[in-house]
């Protein structure tokens, strides 16, 4: 299997995966969404809340705030040695919030959360939590733990994880009077006119919708759209909890572990 990076930054990753198959790609996609752990607020202790929102609504909003995650120094609660429902320093992080509005209405943002570990903080300090009116106050303690997306979406480390076949397009080599139709109908602007002929401008943008093939009057000698059966384009967009490449690395490790466990369970002792 060969991997070619097309685009990469702190949030987004787009790669070409060659010599793979659909079961492998789908397994990586599903594990990235459901199995790779991320940090999120699980419990909230309200000390004072005089805002208009109920305690449960604020706790729900806090749970959906993406937190930067450190997989190397924290354990998933079920794998932690403490085995405590309250957690310990190896599986739990405490965040506090103490906000008030003495004079005028103001918004409370995620940047006001104070963590005992500066590495475990909201990925953005501009996520609104609640509005406080004059004289209102919000004081609380929140406890974040590692969890998995299959339990709750707040623990998903990615907001987008998709793949598609690598497209293969052939355009007519001769002049065609109706080529402009293919250019106009394509929703992804894959084609462009060069003189009196159509050409492929952005091959990787093609989503294989086949609109250009259906509108082309030359069915046999017109535009042909196919795909490479063993080549894929995979797109991962992280919530900011983990770098997108780390998500795929962890997904690969988990898939390997699951396959080894499956292989062990298949072994039957022969007397």
C-alpha positions as CSV (number, residue, x, y, z in Angstrom):
1,X,0.0,0.0,0.0
2,X,1.3,3.4,-0.9
3,X,0.2,6.8,0.5
4,X,0.6,10.2,-1.1
5,X,-0.2,13.3,0.9
6,X,-2.2,15.9,-1.1
7,X,-3.0,18.4,1.6
8,X,-2.1,18.6,5.3
9,X,-2.4,21.2,8.1
10,X,-3.4,21.2,11.8
11,X,-7.0,20.2,11.0
12,X,-7.2,18.8,7.5
13,X,-5.6,15.8,5.8
14,X,-6.2,14.5,2.3
15,X,-4.2,11.6,1.0
16,X,-4.2,9.2,-2.0
17,X,-4.1,5.6,-0.8
18,X,-3.0,3.1,-3.6
19,X,-3.2,-0.7,-3.7
20,X,-5.9,-0.9,-1.0
21,X,-9.5,-2.1,-1.0
22,X,-12.9,-1.0,0.2
23,X,-13.0,-3.2,3.4
24,X,-9.7,-1.7,4.6
25,X,-10.7,1.9,3.8
26,X,-14.1,1.5,5.5
27,X,-12.5,-0.1,8.6
28,X,-10.1,2.9,9.0
29,X,-13.0,5.3,8.5
30,X,-15.2,3.6,11.1
31,X,-12.4,3.2,13.7
32,X,-11.4,6.8,13.3
33,X,-15.0,7.8,14.0
34,X,-15.9,5.3,16.7
35,X,-12.8,3.9,18.4
36,X,-10.0,6.5,18.5
37,X,-10.3,8.1,21.9
38,X,-10.5,11.8,22.5
39,X,-10.9,14.0,25.6
40,X,-14.3,15.6,26.5
41,X,-16.0,16.8,29.6
42,X,-18.1,14.0,31.1
43,X,-19.2,15.4,34.5
44,X,-20.0,18.9,35.7
45,X,-20.5,20.0,39.3
46,X,-22.5,23.2,39.5
47,X,-21.4,25.4,42.5
48,X,-23.4,28.5,41.5
49,X,-25.7,29.1,38.5
50,X,-27.9,32.2,38.4
51,X,-28.0,32.3,34.5
52,X,-31.1,31.7,32.5
53,X,-30.0,28.3,31.4
54,X,-30.5,25.2,33.4
55,X,-27.6,23.2,34.8
56,X,-28.2,20.3,32.4
57,X,-28.1,22.5,29.4
58,X,-24.8,24.1,30.4
59,X,-23.3,20.7,31.1
60,X,-24.4,19.5,27.7
61,X,-22.8,22.5,26.0
62,X,-19.6,22.0,27.9
63,X,-19.5,18.3,26.9
64,X,-19.6,19.3,23.2
65,X,-16.6,21.7,23.5
66,X,-13.7,19.9,21.7
67,X,-10.6,19.6,24.0
68,X,-7.0,19.1,23.0
69,X,-6.1,15.5,23.7
70,X,-2.9,13.9,25.1
71,X,-3.1,10.2,24.4
72,X,0.4,9.5,25.6
73,X,-0.1,10.6,29.2
74,X,-3.7,9.7,29.9
75,X,-5.6,6.4,30.0
76,X,-9.0,5.5,29.0
77,X,-11.0,5.1,32.3
78,X,-11.7,1.4,31.8
79,X,-8.0,0.7,31.3
80,X,-6.7,2.9,34.1
81,X,-5.1,1.2,37.1
82,X,-7.2,3.3,39.6
83,X,-10.4,1.6,38.5
84,X,-12.3,4.4,40.3
85,X,-15.5,6.0,39.2
86,X,-14.1,9.3,40.3
87,X,-10.9,8.9,38.3
88,X,-7.3,9.9,39.0
89,X,-4.6,12.1,37.7
90,X,-3.9,9.5,35.0
91,X,-7.4,9.4,33.5
92,X,-9.1,12.6,34.5
93,X,-8.6,16.4,34.1
94,X,-10.3,19.0,36.1
95,X,-11.4,22.3,34.5
96,X,-13.0,25.2,36.4
97,X,-15.1,28.1,35.4
98,X,-15.8,31.2,37.4
99,X,-17.6,33.9,35.5
100,X,-19.9,36.8,36.5
101,X,-21.5,39.9,35.0
102,X,-21.6,42.7,37.5
103,X,-22.8,45.5,35.2
104,X,-24.1,44.4,31.8
105,X,-25.1,41.4,29.8
106,X,-22.1,39.4,28.5
107,X,-21.2,36.1,26.9
108,X,-19.1,33.4,28.6
109,X,-16.8,31.7,26.2
110,X,-14.7,28.5,26.3
111,X,-11.6,30.5,26.7
112,X,-12.6,31.2,30.3
113,X,-12.3,27.5,31.3
114,X,-9.2,27.0,33.4
115,X,-7.6,23.6,33.2
116,X,-5.2,22.0,35.8
117,X,-3.2,20.8,32.7
118,X,-2.5,23.5,30.2
119,X,-2.2,20.8,27.5
120,X,-5.8,19.9,27.9
121,X,-7.7,23.0,26.9
122,X,-10.6,23.8,24.5
123,X,-9.4,23.8,20.9
124,X,-10.9,27.3,20.5
125,X,-11.4,30.0,23.1
126,X,-14.3,31.5,21.2
127,X,-17.0,28.9,21.7
128,X,-20.0,30.5,23.5
129,X,-21.3,28.7,26.5
130,X,-23.9,31.0,28.1
131,X,-25.0,34.6,28.3
132,X,-25.0,36.2,31.7
133,X,-27.3,39.1,32.6
134,X,-26.5,41.8,35.0
135,X,-25.7,40.4,38.4
136,X,-25.7,36.8,37.2
137,X,-22.9,34.3,38.0
138,X,-21.7,30.9,36.8
139,X,-19.3,28.9,38.9
140,X,-18.5,25.2,38.3
141,X,-16.1,22.3,38.1
142,X,-15.9,20.1,35.1
143,X,-14.2,16.7,34.8
144,X,-12.9,15.6,31.4
145,X,-12.0,12.0,30.5
146,X,-11.0,10.0,27.4
147,X,-13.9,8.3,25.6
148,X,-14.9,6.9,22.3
149,X,-17.2,8.1,19.6
150,X,-19.3,4.9,19.7
151,X,-20.4,5.9,23.2
152,X,-21.1,9.6,22.5
153,X,-20.4,11.9,19.5
154,X,-18.6,14.4,21.8
155,X,-15.7,11.9,22.0
156,X,-15.3,11.7,18.2
157,X,-11.8,13.1,17.3
158,X,-13.0,13.9,13.7
159,X,-15.9,15.7,12.2
160,X,-15.3,14.4,8.7
161,X,-13.7,11.1,7.7
162,X,-14.6,10.0,4.2
163,X,-13.1,8.3,1.2
164,X,-13.9,7.9,-2.5
165,X,-12.5,6.1,-5.5
166,X,-9.7,7.7,-7.4
167,X,-11.4,9.0,-10.6
168,X,-10.3,8.2,-14.2
169,X,-11.6,10.5,-16.9
170,X,-11.2,10.4,-20.7
171,X,-12.3,13.3,-22.9
172,X,-12.8,13.4,-26.7
173,X,-9.6,14.2,-28.5
174,X,-11.6,15.8,-31.4
175,X,-13.6,18.9,-31.5
176,X,-17.2,18.6,-30.1
177,X,-19.9,21.2,-30.5
178,X,-21.6,20.1,-27.3
179,X,-18.6,20.0,-25.0
180,X,-19.7,23.2,-23.2
181,X,-22.6,21.2,-21.8
182,X,-20.2,18.9,-19.9
183,X,-18.4,21.9,-18.5
184,X,-21.5,23.7,-17.3
185,X,-23.3,20.7,-15.7
186,X,-20.3,19.5,-13.6
187,X,-21.0,20.5,-10.0
188,X,-17.4,20.3,-9.1
189,X,-16.0,22.3,-12.1
190,X,-13.8,19.4,-13.1
191,X,-13.8,20.4,-16.8
192,X,-12.8,23.5,-18.7
193,X,-12.8,24.6,-22.3
194,X,-9.5,25.0,-24.1
195,X,-10.1,26.5,-27.5
196,X,-12.8,24.3,-29.0
197,X,-12.0,21.2,-26.9
198,X,-12.8,20.1,-23.4
199,X,-10.0,19.3,-20.9
200,X,-9.8,18.0,-17.3
201,X,-9.0,20.9,-15.1
202,X,-9.3,19.3,-11.6
203,X,-9.3,15.5,-11.7
204,X,-9.3,14.9,-8.0
205,X,-12.5,17.1,-7.5
206,X,-14.6,14.6,-9.4
207,X,-17.1,12.8,-7.2
208,X,-18.2,10.3,-9.9
209,X,-21.7,11.7,-10.2
210,X,-21.8,10.9,-14.0
211,X,-23.8,14.0,-14.9
212,X,-21.3,14.8,-17.7
213,X,-21.6,11.2,-19.1
214,X,-25.4,11.4,-19.2
215,X,-25.5,14.8,-20.9
216,X,-22.9,14.0,-23.5
217,X,-24.6,13.3,-26.9
218,X,-21.7,11.1,-28.1
219,X,-22.2,8.0,-25.9
220,X,-19.4,5.9,-27.4
221,X,-16.9,8.6,-28.2
222,X,-17.7,11.2,-25.6
223,X,-16.6,11.7,-22.0
224,X,-15.8,8.5,-20.1
225,X,-15.7,8.5,-16.3
226,X,-14.4,5.5,-14.4
227,X,-12.5,4.8,-11.3
228,X,-9.4,2.9,-10.1
229,X,-10.7,-0.1,-8.1
230,X,-7.7,-0.2,-5.7
231,X,-6.9,3.6,-5.4
232,X,-8.8,5.9,-3.1
233,X,-8.8,9.5,-1.9
234,X,-9.3,9.9,1.8
235,X,-10.2,13.1,3.6
236,X,-9.9,13.6,7.4
237,X,-11.0,16.7,9.2
238,X,-10.1,16.8,12.9
239,X,-12.1,18.5,15.6
240,X,-8.8,19.9,16.8
241,X,-8.6,17.3,19.6
242,X,-5.9,15.4,17.7
243,X,-3.9,16.1,14.6
244,X,-5.5,14.3,11.6
245,X,-2.5,12.2,10.9
246,X,-2.4,11.0,14.6
247,X,-6.1,9.9,14.2
248,X,-5.2,7.7,11.2
249,X,-2.1,6.3,13.0
250,X,-4.2,5.3,16.0
251,X,-6.9,3.8,13.8
252,X,-4.2,1.7,12.1
253,X,-2.9,0.5,15.4
254,X,-6.3,-0.4,16.6
255,X,-7.2,-2.3,13.5
256,X,-4.0,-4.3,13.7
257,X,-4.8,-5.1,17.4
258,X,-8.4,-6.1,16.6
259,X,-7.2,-8.4,13.7
260,X,-4.6,-10.1,16.0
261,X,-7.3,-10.7,18.7
262,X,-9.6,-12.1,16.0
263,X,-6.9,-14.4,14.8
264,X,-6.2,-15.6,18.3
265,X,-9.9,-16.3,18.9
266,X,-10.1,-18.4,15.7
267,X,-7.4,-20.7,16.8
268,X,-8.8,-24.0,18.1
269,X,-6.8,-26.3,20.3
270,X,-6.6,-29.7,18.8
271,X,-6.4,-32.5,21.5
